[in-house]
């Protein structure tokens, strides 16, 4: 009468609906690119350069 009524009704309904919806959109693109590149590059380059006073030797 009905040897095979519904052999394969829905073999693969939804095999892969959304395999990777949003794996890593932009977690931390640039958290701190240059926080403090040069805070104090040369605070006091030559505060008190000792001037060498060369005295002639007096005998």
C-alpha atoms as an extended CHARMM CRD file, in Angstrom:
* protein
*
        59  EXT
         1         1  UNK       CA              0.0000000000        0.0000000000        0.0000000000  PROA      1               0.0000000000
         2         2  UNK       CA              2.6000000000        2.5380000000        1.0930000000  PROA      2               0.0000000000
         3         3  UNK       CA              6.1040000000        1.0390000000        1.0140000000  PROA      3               0.0000000000
         4         4  UNK       CA              7.9060000000        4.3270000000        1.4440000000  PROA      4               0.0000000000
         5         5  UNK       CA              5.5800000000        7.0580000000        2.7130000000  PROA      5               0.0000000000
         6         6  UNK       CA              8.2110000000        9.6220000000        3.6450000000  PROA      6               0.0000000000
         7         7  UNK       CA             11.7390000000        8.3560000000        2.9990000000  PROA      7               0.0000000000
         8         8  UNK       CA             13.5140000000       11.6250000000        3.6160000000  PROA      8               0.0000000000
         9         9  UNK       CA             11.2030000000       14.3670000000        4.8550000000  PROA      9               0.0000000000
        10        10  UNK       CA             13.8780000000       16.8020000000        5.9910000000  PROA      10              0.0000000000
        11        11  UNK       CA             17.3920000000       15.3550000000        5.7480000000  PROA      11              0.0000000000
        12        12  UNK       CA             19.2010000000       18.5440000000        6.5830000000  PROA      12              0.0000000000
        13        13  UNK       CA             16.8460000000       21.2190000000        7.9220000000  PROA      13              0.0000000000
        14        14  UNK       CA             19.4450000000       23.6740000000        9.1600000000  PROA      14              0.0000000000
        15        15  UNK       CA             22.9610000000       22.2210000000        9.0600000000  PROA      15              0.0000000000
        16        16  UNK       CA             24.8090000000       25.4040000000        9.8100000000  PROA      16              0.0000000000
        17        17  UNK       CA             22.5260000000       28.3270000000       10.6370000000  PROA      17              0.0000000000
        18        18  UNK       CA             25.1610000000       30.6540000000       12.0260000000  PROA      18              0.0000000000
        19        19  UNK       CA             28.5120000000       28.9340000000       12.5840000000  PROA      19              0.0000000000
        20        20  UNK       CA             30.3900000000       32.0400000000       13.5740000000  PROA      20              0.0000000000
        21        21  UNK       CA             28.0630000000       34.9760000000       14.2530000000  PROA      21              0.0000000000
        22        22  UNK       CA             30.5940000000       37.3620000000       15.7140000000  PROA      22              0.0000000000
        23        23  UNK       CA             33.7730000000       35.6260000000       16.8760000000  PROA      23              0.0000000000
        24        24  UNK       CA             35.8630000000       38.6720000000       17.5770000000  PROA      24              0.0000000000
        25        25  UNK       CA             34.5250000000       41.8810000000       16.0320000000  PROA      25              0.0000000000
        26        26  UNK       CA             36.8810000000       44.3280000000       17.6570000000  PROA      26              0.0000000000
        27        27  UNK       CA             37.7160000000       43.3870000000       21.2560000000  PROA      27              0.0000000000
        28        28  UNK       CA             40.4670000000       45.8770000000       21.8620000000  PROA      28              0.0000000000
        29        29  UNK       CA             41.6690000000       47.5510000000       18.6790000000  PROA      29              0.0000000000
        30        30  UNK       CA             43.8780000000       50.1500000000       20.2520000000  PROA      30              0.0000000000
        31        31  UNK       CA             43.6170000000       50.1670000000       24.0570000000  PROA      31              0.0000000000
        32        32  UNK       CA             46.5060000000       52.4480000000       24.7690000000  PROA      32              0.0000000000
        33        33  UNK       CA             48.5140000000       53.2440000000       21.6390000000  PROA      33              0.0000000000
        34        34  UNK       CA             50.7660000000       55.8540000000       23.1390000000  PROA      34              0.0000000000
        35        35  UNK       CA             49.8540000000       56.6040000000       26.7650000000  PROA      35              0.0000000000
        36        36  UNK       CA             52.8650000000       58.6450000000       27.6570000000  PROA      36              0.0000000000
        37        37  UNK       CA             55.3890000000       58.6680000000       24.8170000000  PROA      37              0.0000000000
        38        38  UNK       CA             57.6830000000       61.2920000000       26.2300000000  PROA      38              0.0000000000
        39        39  UNK       CA             56.4700000000       62.6470000000       29.5750000000  PROA      39              0.0000000000
        40        40  UNK       CA             59.6070000000       64.5110000000       30.4530000000  PROA      40              0.0000000000
        41        41  UNK       CA             62.1700000000       64.1890000000       27.6790000000  PROA      41              0.0000000000
        42        42  UNK       CA             64.7220000000       66.5700000000       29.1000000000  PROA      42              0.0000000000
        43        43  UNK       CA             63.5960000000       68.0470000000       32.4150000000  PROA      43              0.0000000000
        44        44  UNK       CA             66.8940000000       69.5760000000       33.3530000000  PROA      44              0.0000000000
        45        45  UNK       CA             69.5620000000       68.7900000000       30.7790000000  PROA      45              0.0000000000
        46        46  UNK       CA             72.2630000000       70.8950000000       32.3250000000  PROA      46              0.0000000000
        47        47  UNK       CA             71.1360000000       72.2550000000       35.6840000000  PROA      47              0.0000000000
        48        48  UNK       CA             74.4860000000       73.4910000000       36.8190000000  PROA      48              0.0000000000
        49        49  UNK       CA             77.3300000000       72.5960000000       34.5620000000  PROA      49              0.0000000000
        50        50  UNK       CA             80.4610000000       72.8520000000       36.6560000000  PROA      50              0.0000000000
        51        51  UNK       CA             82.6110000000       75.4310000000       34.9880000000  PROA      51              0.0000000000
        52        52  UNK       CA             86.1020000000       74.1680000000       35.4150000000  PROA      52              0.0000000000
        53        53  UNK       CA             88.1330000000       77.1290000000       36.4270000000  PROA      53              0.0000000000
        54        54  UNK       CA             91.6900000000       76.2190000000       35.7550000000  PROA      54              0.0000000000
        55        55  UNK       CA             93.9320000000       78.2930000000       37.9520000000  PROA      55              0.0000000000
        56        56  UNK       CA             97.5060000000       78.7600000000       36.9850000000  PROA      56              0.0000000000
        57        57  UNK       CA             99.7510000000       77.1920000000       39.5060000000  PROA      57              0.0000000000
        58        58  UNK       CA            101.3750000000       79.9480000000       41.4520000000  PROA      58              0.0000000000
        59        59  UNK       CA            104.6200000000       79.0480000000       43.1080000000  PROA      59              0.0000000000
